[in-house]
Amino acid sequence: MLAIVVVVLVAAGLATLASGVGQRLLDPGETPAAAPPGVPPGFTEFRSSQAGFAVSYPADWMRLQTADPQVVLIAARGPEVSFLVRVAELDVAIGPQELPAAKQLTDQIVTANESVELLAEPQPIELAGLPGYFYFYSFQDPGTGQRGAHSHLFVFKGQKLITLVFQALPAEQFRPAADTFDQITGSFRILEK
């Protein structure tokens, strides 16, 4: 299993790239779906009926398994580029008014790894109508010692925290993957009830 790990990026040039990136275990309730209209060519759609969202990723990426029940999707293009989606239940619903207070939670999640270095200030975002935050940071992979890059989006859907994490390892792989990361982010949508 390809582990999604936190990695470090030193190249300062990628910090400017961060402003554009991301702005834009199958469980019974989660199934890959046939590509509906709007799915980018060459992509496959993943739906989580339990969490109420869909997201698309390149069809030639390998879908990986995980033992973590909160991680509903991991897809990778080899060991260099990967993407995961995590869904966690919160004790309270978070909407636009609660977003400033929720930043304490997202800051804690990102900085839980002591080697994290922010490459840009966290930014409030709206993704598919949901409020959230975007982080771009670096850290060192403890397994390989390599430095890489993460863009990390947190979006709040009531009491659900949906996290999208994009990884490039080593960091030089981030720039070539940025357009694909943006396409994945742009495909995120809320499912109709």
Backbone torsions as a table, in degrees:
resi	resn	phi	psi	omega
1	MET	NA	131.4	175.8
2	LEU	-75.6	118.7	-179.3
3	ALA	-84.1	134.5	173.2
4	ILE	-87.3	116.6	-175.0
5	VAL	-124.5	159.2	177.3
6	VAL	-80.5	136.3	-175.9
7	VAL	-135.3	165.7	-175.2
8	VAL	-110.8	142.9	177.2
9	LEU	-122.3	123.5	179.6
10	VAL	-96.7	-31.4	-174.3
11	ALA	-58.8	108.3	-176.8
12	ALA	-64.1	-25.8	179.4
13	GLY	-60.6	-28.4	179.5
14	LEU	-72.5	-20.0	179.5
15	ALA	-61.8	-38.0	178.2
16	THR	-69.2	-30.9	176.8
17	LEU	-64.6	-27.8	-176.4
18	ALA	-60.0	-33.9	-175.8
19	SER	-63.7	-26.6	178.5
20	GLY	-94.6	-22.8	-176.2
21	VAL	-75.6	125.0	173.3
22	GLY	82.3	-5.4	178.3
23	GLN	-73.0	-53.1	176.3
24	ARG	-61.4	NA	NA
25	LEU	NA	54.8	177.8
26	LEU	-44.7	121.6	174.3
27	ASP	-93.1	164.6	-179.3
28	PRO	-55.0	-32.2	-178.0
29	GLY	-88.0	5.9	-175.0
30	GLU	-129.9	122.8	-175.8
31	THR	-140.0	146.1	168.9
32	PRO	-71.3	142.5	-175.8
33	ALA	-119.8	158.0	172.6
34	ALA	-62.6	147.7	-175.2
35	ALA	-69.3	112.6	175.6
36	PRO	-79.9	170.6	175.8
37	PRO	-56.4	142.6	-179.7
38	GLY	98.0	-16.4	176.2
39	VAL	-76.1	129.5	-179.1
40	PRO	-55.9	145.2	177.2
41	PRO	-55.6	136.9	179.2
42	GLY	81.0	7.4	178.7
43	PHE	-108.1	159.0	173.6
44	THR	-121.8	145.9	-177.2
45	GLU	-97.9	139.6	173.3
46	PHE	-112.6	134.8	178.2
47	ARG	-122.9	137.5	171.1
48	SER	-116.9	99.5	179.2
49	SER	-67.8	-30.8	179.4
50	GLN	-64.8	-44.1	-179.8
51	ALA	-90.6	-13.6	174.5
52	GLY	77.6	38.1	178.2
53	PHE	-143.6	164.5	172.7
54	ALA	-133.8	149.8	176.7
55	VAL	-150.5	147.2	-179.2
56	SER	-113.6	150.0	178.4
57	TYR	-142.6	161.1	-176.6
58	PRO	-56.4	133.4	-176.9
59	ALA	-64.0	-24.1	-179.1
60	ASP	-88.9	1.3	174.4
61	TRP	-79.2	147.4	-179.8
62	MET	-84.7	130.6	174.3
63	ARG	-83.2	126.9	-176.7
64	LEU	-108.1	156.0	178.5
65	GLN	-97.7	155.0	177.3
66	THR	-145.0	152.0	176.5
67	ALA	-89.1	-9.0	-179.1
68	ASP	-77.8	114.7	-176.8
69	PRO	-67.4	-19.1	177.9
70	GLN	-79.2	-23.1	180.0
71	VAL	-85.7	110.0	-175.5
72	VAL	-93.9	-15.3	-179.2
73	LEU	-155.2	132.0	166.5
74	ILE	-132.8	129.3	175.7
75	ALA	-135.5	144.3	-175.4
76	ALA	-143.5	149.6	169.3
77	ARG	-109.7	86.6	-176.6
78	GLY	68.6	-167.0	-178.8
79	PRO	-80.9	-7.7	-173.9
80	GLU	-87.0	-35.2	-171.0
81	VAL	-131.3	130.1	-179.5
82	SER	-151.2	170.6	-174.9
83	PHE	-151.0	137.2	175.0
84	LEU	-137.4	156.9	174.8
85	VAL	-126.3	129.4	178.4
86	ARG	-120.6	140.7	176.2
87	VAL	-124.9	125.0	179.3
88	ALA	-126.4	143.8	175.9
89	GLU	-87.9	133.5	177.5
90	LEU	-104.6	163.4	178.4
91	ASP	-76.2	-24.0	-178.4
92	VAL	-132.5	156.0	175.1
93	ALA	-78.0	141.2	178.8
94	ILE	-117.3	123.3	174.9
95	GLY	-123.2	-170.6	-178.6
96	PRO	-56.6	-36.8	-178.5
97	GLN	-68.6	-33.3	-177.9
98	GLU	-87.6	-5.2	-174.4
99	LEU	-57.2	-44.6	179.2
100	PRO	-58.1	-40.3	178.5
101	ALA	-69.7	-32.8	-179.4
102	ALA	-67.4	-20.0	179.5
103	LYS	-61.9	-29.3	176.1
104	GLN	-59.9	-40.7	178.5
105	LEU	-65.5	-48.9	-178.1
106	THR	-65.2	-37.4	175.5
107	ASP	-60.5	-43.7	-179.9
108	GLN	-62.4	-41.0	-179.5
109	ILE	-63.0	-47.7	-176.7
110	VAL	-66.9	-41.4	-174.6
111	THR	-91.0	8.9	176.5
112	ALA	-59.6	-31.8	174.3
113	ASN	-87.4	118.5	-174.8
114	GLU	-64.6	-17.5	-178.3
115	SER	-87.1	-0.9	-178.5
116	VAL	-64.7	134.0	172.9
117	GLU	-127.5	117.8	177.6
118	LEU	-67.8	134.4	177.9
119	LEU	-99.7	-12.5	176.2
120	ALA	-154.4	156.0	177.9
121	GLU	-67.0	140.8	175.0
122	PRO	-56.8	141.6	-177.2
123	GLN	-121.2	135.7	171.4
124	PRO	-68.7	141.7	-179.5
125	ILE	-135.6	168.7	167.3
126	GLU	-129.5	125.4	-179.7
127	LEU	-126.5	119.8	-178.0
128	ALA	53.7	36.1	179.1
129	GLY	82.8	0.5	-179.1
130	LEU	-100.5	139.5	177.4
131	PRO	-78.2	153.0	178.7
132	GLY	-176.3	-163.7	179.9
133	TYR	-136.7	149.4	176.9
134	PHE	-117.7	131.3	177.5
135	TYR	-123.6	144.5	171.8
136	PHE	-130.7	120.4	-173.2
137	TYR	-150.2	173.5	-179.5
138	SER	-133.4	158.9	173.2
139	PHE	-170.0	170.0	-175.3
140	GLN	-95.5	133.9	176.2
141	ASP	-74.8	117.0	-176.9
142	PRO	-66.7	-25.0	-178.5
143	GLY	-75.7	-39.8	-175.1
144	THR	-110.7	-18.0	-175.0
145	GLY	79.1	-3.5	179.4
146	GLN	-71.8	159.2	174.8
147	ARG	-108.0	138.7	-178.7
148	GLY	-144.5	-169.4	-175.3
149	ALA	-132.6	147.1	174.3
150	HIS	-127.9	135.2	159.7
151	SER	-110.8	137.9	-167.3
152	HIS	-136.5	118.7	179.2
153	LEU	-113.1	130.0	174.5
154	PHE	-111.6	126.8	173.5
155	VAL	-129.2	144.7	-175.5
156	PHE	-109.9	125.1	177.8
157	LYS	-122.6	85.7	-174.8
158	GLY	65.6	-119.8	178.8
159	GLN	-92.2	7.5	178.0
160	LYS	-100.9	134.3	171.6
161	LEU	-106.3	114.8	178.9
162	ILE	-104.9	124.2	-176.8
163	THR	-116.8	129.3	173.9
164	LEU	-113.7	123.7	-178.5
165	VAL	-122.3	125.4	178.1
166	PHE	-110.7	130.8	-175.7
167	GLN	-126.9	139.6	170.3
168	ALA	-128.5	129.1	-178.7
169	LEU	-143.3	112.9	2.8
170	PRO	-75.3	174.6	-174.3
171	ALA	-56.5	-30.9	-178.2
172	GLU	-61.7	-18.0	179.6
173	GLN	-80.9	-10.4	-176.7
174	PHE	-66.9	-49.8	-176.9
175	ARG	-57.8	-47.7	178.9
176	PRO	-64.7	-24.0	-178.8
177	ALA	-91.9	-8.7	-171.6
178	ALA	-58.9	-42.0	179.9
179	ASP	-63.5	-39.8	178.1
180	THR	-66.2	-42.5	177.1
181	PHE	-58.4	-42.3	178.8
182	ASP	-64.8	-38.6	178.0
183	GLN	-64.3	-41.8	178.0
184	ILE	-61.6	-48.9	179.7
185	THR	-59.0	-44.3	-179.6
186	GLY	-65.8	-19.9	-179.3
187	SER	-85.2	-11.3	-177.9
188	PHE	-63.5	129.3	178.9
189	ARG	-148.7	156.6	178.1
190	ILE	-88.3	135.3	179.0
191	LEU	-79.9	141.3	175.9
192	GLU	-69.3	144.0	178.8
193	LYS	-88.0	NA	NA
